[in-house]
Amino acid sequence: MDASGDLGFDYTPELPIAISCVTDRYLLFDVKIATWLRRQHNICGVTIGSLPLAPSQNMFLGVPVEIMPEEAQLLVERGIGFILDDARAHDEAIRASDGARRADYLERLRKQAEQLETVKLQEKAESRKRALEKQSKKAATSSVSTPSRPDASLLDFDDAETTPSFANSATTAISEKEFQPSASYGITPATSNHLLSPSIPTSTSNSITPTIPNLPTSYPLYRHLHDKGYFMTPGLRFGCQYTVYPGDTLRFHSHFLAVGRQWDEEIDLMDIVGGGRLGTGVKKGFLFGGEDPAKGEVRTFSVEWAAM
């Protein structure tokens, strides 16, 4: 695989993908899958992973990526993913008698640890080499007296000529002596897919990929907007259910604040006025809609506040 494949570009996973369910939260632990879903299926999610050494910071978050129940349900319906009970799957994997899979998983961790230590030793050797070269240059400068009429050729030198042989020999000795990985670095993998052996379903029947429990009633509106090509993220900070973007959220500002309603649900007029004013105040449209249970169609309305 080329470098672009290693970074996740042009990556296509084997379908359906596993969506880990942990305490009723739907998580993606593979950054390649999260990137593929964003690129191909308009699924953004929210990064919630933090560094073990800085658990309180919230500026540079990473995997896992949490997706909304509506997004998980959409992926299940389209046959793109299935829900995996994460705790049960890990418990079964640990208790399983498949020694070959477990040995292969540990071997992968050992190789990753060796690669990490190799990189660390390379950096250490290069750092020592630079330090020795710097010391040798200082020694050469202090030992050579400055002539009354300096020759131009004496001032024309490069780093390779002024580096004594003992610096290179010492660095070589250090490299040969210490450049032996011992796999002493512990690796905490970002995904345990190699340890788990979930039974990937061959069909999308409800018995294999059940629907999401307690699915929000606004799901029809989410599915309708998603089918129109919009990107959506949780809209709590704007006082709505979804913030709706015409494209990737890294490139566009949201255009709508969306709220889902039941078809026969009564809507307070003050909610429409407040939503319209809020949307106009943040330069967005206030959009609400619901699904007609008889026809299965979703109707939407956009409200903007204007002067009387």
N, C-alpha and C positions, 0 to 999 in steps of 0.2 A: 504493500500500500504506500502511496506517495504521501508527501507531507500534507497536502490538502486533505487527504482522507484521514490522516491522523488527527487533524484539527476539527474534523466533523463536517467539512464542506463536501457537498455531493454525497452525503451519507444517507443511506436508506436502510432502516432497520427491518428485521424480519417481523412481519405482522401476524397476529396482533401483538402489541407491546403490553407489558405488565405495568399497571398503575397501582402502586402500593397504597393500601389503605391503612393508616395508622391513627387510631383513636378518631375515626370519622373524618380524617383529613386525607386528601388525595395527593400523593407525592410522586415526583419523578427524580430518581437518583442518578440518572445517566445524563450528562450534559449534552451528549450527542443527540439523544432522543429529544430532549427539551428544545434544542436548536432546530431539529428537523420538524417538530410540531409547530414551532413558531414560523418557520419558513414555508411549510407546505399546507398547514391547516389553521393558521391564524390563532394559534393557542399560545398566549404569552406566559401566563402564570406569574408567580411572585417568588423570588429567591428568598429563602429564609435561613439558609445555613450560615453559621458564623465560625470564625477561627477558634480553635480550642484555647489559644493563648490570649485571645481578646474576645471573650464571649459577649461582652456588653456593647461592643461597637455595632452600629447598624448602617454603616456607610458602604462597606465592601462585602456584601453578602453573596453567597454562592449556593451550590446544590445542598440540600434538595430544593426542587422547584415545586411549590404548592399550586395546584390548579383548583378552580372552583368546581363544586359538584356539577354545575351545568356543563362545564367543559368535559368532565369525566363522563357524564351521561352521553354527551354528543359523540365522544370517541367510541363508547361502547356501542351505540346505535349504528355507527358507520362501520363497525367491524375493525376499527383501527386499534382498539385496546380492550383489555379486560381487567377487571378488578381483582387484585391479589391481596389476600389477607396477609399482611406482612409478618405479623407476629407468629401466626400459625405456620407460614411457609418457612421461616427461619428455624422454628422449633423442629419441624419435620426434617429439614436439611441437616441439622446438627445431630438428630437422633437416627438418621438414615444409616443403613449399613453399606452405602456405596463408598467404600474406601478409596476407590480410584478417583472419584470426583473430588473428595476431600484432599487427597494427596496432590492432585493437579492444582487445586486452589492454593494450597500452601506453597507449592513450587512456584506459582506465579508471584506470590508475595515475596518469596526469597529472591527471585530474579529482579523484582523491582527494588528491593533493598540493596542488592549488589550494584545496580545501575546508579542509585542515589549515592552510595558511598564512593563509587568510581568518580562521579562528577565532583564530589566534595574533595577527594584526594587530588584531582586535577587542578581544582582551584587553589588548593593549599600549596601544591608544587609550583604553580605559576606565581603565586604570591611570594614564596621564598626566593624564586629566581629573580624576581624584580628587586627584592630587598638586597640580595647579594650583588646584583649589578650596580645598584645605587651606592652601596658601600665601596665597591671596587673603584668606581669613578671618583668618589671623594678621596680615596687613598692615593690614586694616581695624580689627582690635581694638587694635593698637598705635598707630594714627594718631588714633583718636577718644579724647578725654579724657573721664574720668568726671565728670558734673555732680554738684553738691552734693546736689541733690534729683533723682534719676533719675526720668524719666518712665516710666510703665508701658509706654507704647507703644513706647519705645525698646528694651525688653527682649523685645518680642513680634516675633520675626522667624523666617523659615524659610530653609533653605539656598538656595532658588532666588533670593530677593531679595538676599542678601548676596554672591552670586557675581558678580564683575565681568564685563563683557562681553568683556574681553580673554581670559579663560580659555576661554570658549566659542569665540571666534574662533580662538584658538590651537589648540584641540582640533580644530575643523573643518578648519583648514589641515593639521594633522598627518594627520587621517583621509583627506582628499582626496589628500594627497601620497603617503602610505605605504600606503593601502588598495588596492594594486594587486598582486594575487598574481602571482608570477613563477615558481611551481612549483619553487622551489629546495629544497623539502623532499623527501627521499627516502622512499619508502613501501616497506615490506617487507610484502607481503600475507600474510594468514594462510592463504590457500588459493589454489591455482593452477588452479581448475576452469575459469576463463575461458580459460586458455591451453591446457589439455588438451582433447583431443577424443576421449575413449574411445568405443569402439563399445558402446553400451549393449545388452546382450543382450535378445532378445525372448522367450526361453524360459529355463527353469531346468534344462536338460539338463546332464549332467556334462561334456560336451565344451566347454560355454561357461563354466560355473561349477564348476570341479573341486573336489573335496573338499580339505580342509586336510591337507597332509602332516604326518606324525608327530603325529596327533591323539591327545591323552591318552586312555587307556583308561577314564577316569572320565567320558567324554562322555555315555554313556547315563544316568548318574545326574544329570548337570547338566541334560540335556534333560528328564528326568522331573520334576525339581523346578521347572524353568522352566515347564513345562506346568501345574503346580499353582499358578502365580501368584507364586512366590517371586522375590525379588531375590537375586543372588549376587555376591560379590566374592572375590578371591584370599584364601585363608585362611592364608598362610604365617606371619603373626604369631601365629596361634593354634595352630600345629602341625597344620593340616589342609589340605585342598585347597580347600574353599569355606566361607565364612561365609554362612549362609543367613538372610535377613531376610524377615519377613512382608509388608513393604511397602518403600517407598523408604528407602534407607539414611540419608537426612537426617531421617527422622521416627521410625525404629524402631531398637531394638537387635536384634542378630542372635539367633535362637532356637536354631540348630543349628551344630555344627561337622561338616561333611560330608566323608566320604572314600569314593571309589569303589573297588570291588573287582571282580575277575573272578568269574564264576559258580562256577567250580571251584577258585578260589584258596584255599589254606589260610591261615587267619588265626591268628596267634599269640595265645593267650589273654592274654598280657601287653599286647598292643596294645589289646585291648578294655578291659582294666582301666585301662590308662594313659589311653586316650581318654575313658573314662567319668569318671575322676577329674578329668581336665583340664577336660572340659566342665562338670562340676558345680562345679569351683572358680571358673569364670568365669561361672557362672549360665546355662549353655547345655546343650543336650542333645547327646550325641555320636551322630551318625547315620552309618551306613555302609550300602551297598547295591550291588547289581550287577544286570546284565541276564541273563535266561534266554535263551540263544541259540536255543533250540528254539521258545519262545513269543514272544520279543521283548518280554517284560514285565520291568519293574524291580521288585525287592523291596527294601524298606528296613527297617532296624532302628534303634531309638533306645535308647541306653544311658544310664542315670543312676546315679550312685554313691549308695548309701544305707548307713546304719549297719547293722551286723549285729545 
